């Protein structure tokens, strides 16, 4: 999945409030979570999502994102 495709999917999920499956790197591990996108800053290399389990805000760098799919 290329960066443009990732960004477009994040933006679509943000504007439609659709749930997403995210796979990203965190401390050298590959993590997959389900949640909702709350904020995307492509220039700042950052997005915020609310996880589905604990409803916590997570700030993640776009550069750490591997894959994002609409649920």
PADOBA-498185 format. One record per residue: x, y, z of N, C-alpha, C in turn; residue in one letter. Coordinates in pm, 1 decimal, always signed. Example, Ala and Ser with C-alpha at 12.3 -4.5 7.8 and 13.67 -1.06 7.14 Angstrom:
<rs>
{nu = +1319.0 nv = -569.0 nw = +780.0 cau = +1230.0 cav = -450.0 caw = +780.0 cu = +1320.0 cv = -330.0 cw = +780.0 code = a} .
{nu = +1285.0 nv = -225.0 nw = +708.0 cau = +1367.0 cav = -106.0 caw = +714.0 cu = +1290.0 cv = +3.0 cw = +787.0 code = s} .
</rs>
This chain:
<rs>
{nu = +86.2 nv = -117.4 nw = +0.0 cau = +0.0 cav = +0.0 caw = +0.0 cu = +90.7 cv = +123.6 cw = +0.0 code = x} .
{nu = +75.3 nv = +211.2 nw = -97.9 cau = +161.5 cav = +329.2 caw = -103.2 cu = +106.3 cv = +441.4 cw = -15.2 code = x} .
{nu = +188.0 nv = +543.0 nw = +6.8 cau = +153.7 cav = +652.5 caw = +98.8 cu = +29.3 cv = +729.9 cw = +56.5 code = x} .
{nu = +12.1 nv = +751.0 nw = -73.2 cau = -105.7 cav = +824.3 caw = -121.4 cu = -231.9 cv = +745.4 cw = -90.6 code = x} .
{nu = -226.2 nv = +615.5 nw = -114.4 cau = -340.7 cav = +528.2 caw = -85.6 cu = -372.2 cv = +527.3 cw = +64.8 code = x} .
{nu = -267.6 nv = +520.0 nw = +148.6 cau = -287.2 cav = +523.5 caw = +293.5 cu = -354.5 cv = +653.7 cw = +335.6 code = x} .
{nu = -301.7 nv = +766.3 nw = +286.9 cau = -358.3 cav = +896.7 caw = +321.5 cu = -502.9 cv = +909.0 cw = +276.1 code = x} .
{nu = -531.9 nv = +864.6 nw = +155.1 cau = -668.5 cav = +873.3 caw = +103.5 cu = -766.3 cv = +790.5 cw = +186.7 code = x} .
{nu = -724.4 nv = +672.3 nw = +228.3 cau = -809.8 cav = +587.1 caw = +310.5 cu = -831.8 cv = +650.3 cw = +448.1 code = x} .
{nu = -725.4 nv = +708.2 nw = +506.8 cau = -739.2 cav = +776.7 caw = +635.3 cu = -835.7 cv = +894.0 cw = +626.0 code = x} .
{nu = -821.9 nv = +974.1 nw = +520.8 cau = -909.5 cav = +1090.8 caw = +501.3 cu = -1054.1 cv = +1046.7 cw = +481.7 code = x} .
{nu = -1074.1 nv = +941.1 nw = +401.8 cau = -1210.1 cav = +890.0 caw = +380.1 cu = -1271.5 cv = +842.8 cw = +511.9 code = x} .
{nu = -1193.3 nv = +769.0 nw = +591.2 cau = -1243.4 cav = +719.1 caw = +719.8 cu = -1274.3 cv = +835.0 cw = +814.9 code = x} .
{nu = -1193.3 nv = +939.5 nw = +810.5 cau = -1215.4 cav = +1056.3 caw = +895.1 cu = -1346.7 cv = +1125.6 cw = +859.2 code = x} .
{nu = -1369.1 nv = +1148.1 nw = +730.0 cau = -1487.3 cav = +1223.3 caw = +686.5 cu = -1616.8 cv = +1142.8 cw = +690.5 code = x} .
{nu = -1606.8 nv = +1011.0 nw = +681.6 cau = -1727.1 cav = +927.8 caw = +683.1 cu = -1749.7 cv = +861.4 cw = +818.8 code = x} .
{nu = -1653.3 nv = +879.8 nw = +911.3 cau = -1657.2 cav = +818.8 caw = +1044.1 cu = -1671.7 cv = +666.5 cw = +1035.8 code = x} .
{nu = -1603.7 nv = +606.7 nw = +938.5 cau = -1604.0 cav = +460.8 caw = +924.7 cu = -1492.2 cv = +401.2 cw = +1009.7 code = x} .
{nu = -1517.9 nv = +284.3 nw = +1062.3 cau = -1418.8 cav = +211.4 caw = +1140.5 cu = -1309.0 cv = +160.6 cw = +1047.4 code = x} .
{nu = -1184.5 nv = +156.0 nw = +1098.2 cau = -1072.0 cav = +108.0 caw = +1018.6 cu = -993.8 cv = +1.3 cw = +1094.2 code = x} .
{nu = -922.6 nv = -80.1 nw = +1016.9 cau = -822.2 cav = -171.7 caw = +1069.5 cu = -687.8 cv = -108.8 cw = +1038.0 code = x} .
{nu = -605.5 nv = -85.5 nw = +1140.1 cau = -475.2 cav = -23.4 caw = +1122.4 cu = -365.8 cv = -122.7 cw = +1156.8 code = x} .
{nu = -261.3 nv = -125.2 nw = +1076.2 cau = -141.2 cav = -201.4 caw = +1108.7 cu = -25.4 cv = -102.9 cw = +1105.5 code = x} .
{nu = +51.7 nv = -99.0 nw = +1214.3 cau = +161.3 cav = -2.7 caw = +1225.1 cu = +272.6 cv = -59.3 cw = +1312.3 code = x} .
{nu = +389.6 nv = +5.5 nw = +1304.3 cau = +502.8 cav = -30.7 caw = +1387.7 cu = +498.9 cv = +48.5 cw = +1517.2 code = x} .
{nu = +528.1 nv = -18.4 nw = +1627.7 cau = +540.6 cav = +50.0 caw = +1756.5 cu = +647.6 cv = -22.8 cw = +1836.7 code = x} .
{nu = +754.1 nv = +47.1 nw = +1868.5 cau = +867.6 cav = -9.8 caw = +1942.7 cu = +918.3 cv = -139.6 cw = +1879.4 code = x} .
{nu = +928.9 nv = -139.1 nw = +1747.5 cau = +982.1 cav = -254.2 caw = +1675.7 cu = +884.2 cv = -367.9 cw = +1653.4 code = x} .
{nu = +760.1 nv = -352.0 nw = +1698.3 cau = +660.2 cav = -456.9 caw = +1680.6 cu = +553.9 cv = -411.5 cw = +1581.0 code = x} .
{nu = +497.0 nv = -507.8 nw = +1513.6 cau = +388.9 cav = -482.6 caw = +1419.5 cu = +256.3 cv = -502.1 cw = +1494.1 code = x} .
{nu = +174.2 nv = -396.6 nw = +1500.1 cau = +50.1 cav = -399.8 caw = +1577.9 cu = -69.1 cv = -374.4 cw = +1486.2 code = x} .
{nu = -175.9 nv = -448.9 nw = +1505.3 cau = -299.8 cav = -427.3 caw = +1431.3 cu = -410.2 cv = -394.2 cw = +1531.2 code = x} .
{nu = -481.9 nv = -284.9 nw = +1504.6 cau = -590.5 cav = -241.4 caw = +1592.2 cu = -709.2 cv = -197.4 cw = +1508.2 code = x} .
{nu = -822.7 nv = -189.7 nw = +1574.0 cau = -945.1 cav = -141.7 caw = +1510.9 cu = -986.5 cv = -13.9 cw = +1581.6 code = x} .
{nu = -1032.1 nv = +84.9 nw = +1503.6 cau = -1076.0 cav = +208.3 caw = +1566.2 cu = -1129.2 cv = +308.5 cw = +1465.8 code = x} .
{nu = -1136.8 nv = +433.7 nw = +1510.4 cau = -1188.8 cav = +542.1 caw = +1428.0 cu = -1086.0 cv = +654.0 cw = +1418.5 code = x} .
{nu = -1070.0 nv = +708.8 nw = +1300.3 cau = -975.8 cav = +818.2 caw = +1278.3 cu = -1038.5 cv = +947.3 cw = +1330.6 code = x} .
{nu = -961.5 nv = +1023.1 nw = +1408.3 cau = -1011.1 cav = +1148.4 caw = +1462.9 cu = -944.9 cv = +1269.8 cw = +1399.4 code = x} .
{nu = -819.2 nv = +1255.7 nw = +1354.4 cau = -743.1 cav = +1368.8 caw = +1303.3 cu = -632.1 cv = +1317.0 cw = +1213.2 code = x} .
{nu = -606.3 nv = +1388.0 nw = +1101.7 cau = -497.0 cav = +1352.3 caw = +1011.7 cu = -420.7 cv = +1479.4 cw = +976.8 code = x} .
{nu = -288.1 nv = +1474.8 nw = +994.2 cau = -199.8 cav = +1585.0 caw = +956.6 cu = -88.7 cv = +1526.9 cw = +869.3 code = x} .
{nu = -112.5 nv = +1526.2 nw = +738.4 cau = -16.4 cav = +1466.2 caw = +645.6 cu = +118.3 cv = +1537.8 cw = +648.6 code = x} .
{nu = +116.4 nv = +1669.0 nw = +656.2 cau = +241.3 cav = +1745.4 caw = +657.9 cu = +318.0 cv = +1724.9 cw = +788.4 code = x} .
{nu = +245.5 nv = +1708.2 nw = +897.4 cau = +308.2 cav = +1686.4 caw = +1027.4 cu = +338.8 cv = +1540.8 cw = +1056.7 code = x} .
{nu = +310.4 nv = +1450.2 nw = +960.5 cau = +337.4 cav = +1307.3 caw = +974.4 cu = +269.4 cv = +1249.4 cw = +1099.6 code = x} .
{nu = +141.5 nv = +1283.2 nw = +1118.6 cau = +72.0 cav = +1241.4 caw = +1239.9 cu = -75.7 cv = +1215.3 cw = +1211.8 code = x} .
{nu = -129.9 nv = +1114.8 nw = +1279.6 cau = -274.9 cav = +1099.1 caw = +1281.7 cu = -315.6 cv = +1050.2 cw = +1419.7 code = x} .
{nu = -440.5 nv = +1074.4 nw = +1453.5 cau = -493.3 cav = +1033.3 caw = +1583.4 cu = -612.5 cv = +941.6 cw = +1558.7 code = x} .
{nu = -614.3 nv = +829.7 nw = +1629.1 cau = -730.4 cav = +742.7 caw = +1619.1 cu = -774.2 cv = +698.1 cw = +1757.7 code = x} .
{nu = -903.0 nv = +667.7 nw = +1767.5 cau = -963.9 cav = +619.1 caw = +1890.9 cu = -975.7 cv = +467.7 cw = +1878.0 code = x} .
{nu = -908.0 nv = +394.4 nw = +1967.4 cau = -915.1 cav = +248.5 caw = +1955.3 cu = -1052.0 cv = +197.7 cw = +1998.4 code = x} .
{nu = -1087.4 nv = +85.3 nw = +1942.4 cau = -1220.6 cav = +27.3 caw = +1959.0 cu = -1239.9 cv = -37.0 cw = +2096.4 code = x} .
{nu = -1131.0 nv = -80.0 nw = +2159.6 cau = -1141.8 cav = -154.7 caw = +2284.4 cu = -1155.6 cv = -62.6 cw = +2405.7 code = x} .
{nu = -1058.2 nv = +27.2 nw = +2423.2 cau = -1057.4 cav = +112.3 caw = +2542.3 cu = -1102.4 cv = +255.5 cw = +2514.9 code = x} .
{nu = -1129.6 nv = +285.5 nw = +2389.2 cau = -1169.3 cav = +419.2 caw = +2345.2 cu = -1066.1 cv = +525.4 cw = +2385.4 code = x} .
{nu = -938.9 nv = +488.3 nw = +2374.8 cau = -828.9 cav = +578.7 caw = +2405.2 cu = -778.4 cv = +646.8 cw = +2279.0 code = x} .
{nu = -731.5 nv = +771.2 nw = +2293.0 cau = -671.2 cav = +841.8 caw = +2180.5 cu = -528.9 cv = +792.4 cw = +2162.3 code = x} .
{nu = -493.3 nv = +761.6 nw = +2039.3 cau = -359.0 cav = +717.3 caw = +2006.4 cu = -301.5 cv = +808.5 cw = +1900.0 code = x} .
{nu = -185.0 nv = +867.1 nw = +1926.9 cau = -114.5 cav = +948.1 caw = +1826.8 cu = -10.4 cv = +859.0 cw = +1761.6 code = x} .
{nu = -16.9 nv = +852.1 nw = +1629.4 cau = +75.8 cav = +765.9 caw = +1555.4 cu = +131.8 cv = +843.8 cw = +1437.7 code = x} .
{nu = +258.4 nv = +821.3 nw = +1410.1 cau = +321.4 cav = +884.3 caw = +1293.6 cu = +275.9 cv = +812.2 cw = +1166.3 code = x} .
{nu = +246.4 nv = +889.5 nw = +1064.8 cau = +207.5 cav = +829.5 caw = +936.6 cu = +318.5 cv = +740.3 cw = +882.5 code = x} .
{nu = +443.0 nv = +777.9 nw = +910.3 cau = +556.9 cav = +699.3 caw = +862.1 cu = +564.3 cv = +561.4 cw = +927.3 code = x} .
{nu = +497.8 nv = +541.0 nw = +1040.3 cau = +494.7 cav = +410.5 caw = +1107.6 cu = +379.6 cv = +322.5 cw = +1059.3 code = x} .
{nu = +288.1 nv = +381.9 nw = +982.9 cau = +170.4 cav = +309.8 caw = +934.5 cu = +207.7 cv = +215.5 cw = +820.0 code = x} .
{nu = +164.4 nv = +92.4 nw = +830.9 cau = +191.6 cav = -8.5 caw = +727.3 cu = +69.9 cv = -24.7 cw = +636.4 code = x} .
{nu = -47.7 nv = -38.5 nw = +698.9 cau = -169.8 cav = -62.4 caw = +621.8 cu = -290.1 cv = -6.0 cw = +696.2 code = x} .
{nu = -387.6 nv = +40.5 nw = +619.8 cau = -515.4 cav = +83.9 caw = +676.9 cu = -626.5 cv = +37.1 cw = +582.8 code = x} .
{nu = -728.2 nv = -25.4 nw = +640.3 cau = -841.2 cav = -74.9 caw = +561.6 cu = -969.6 cv = -33.2 cw = +630.1 code = x} .
{nu = -1069.4 nv = +1.6 nw = +549.8 cau = -1201.5 cav = +31.5 caw = +605.4 cu = -1264.9 cv = -98.2 cw = +653.0 code = x} .
{nu = -1329.7 nv = -93.6 nw = +767.2 cau = -1391.9 cav = -213.3 caw = +824.7 cu = -1523.4 cv = -242.6 cw = +756.3 code = x} .
</rs>
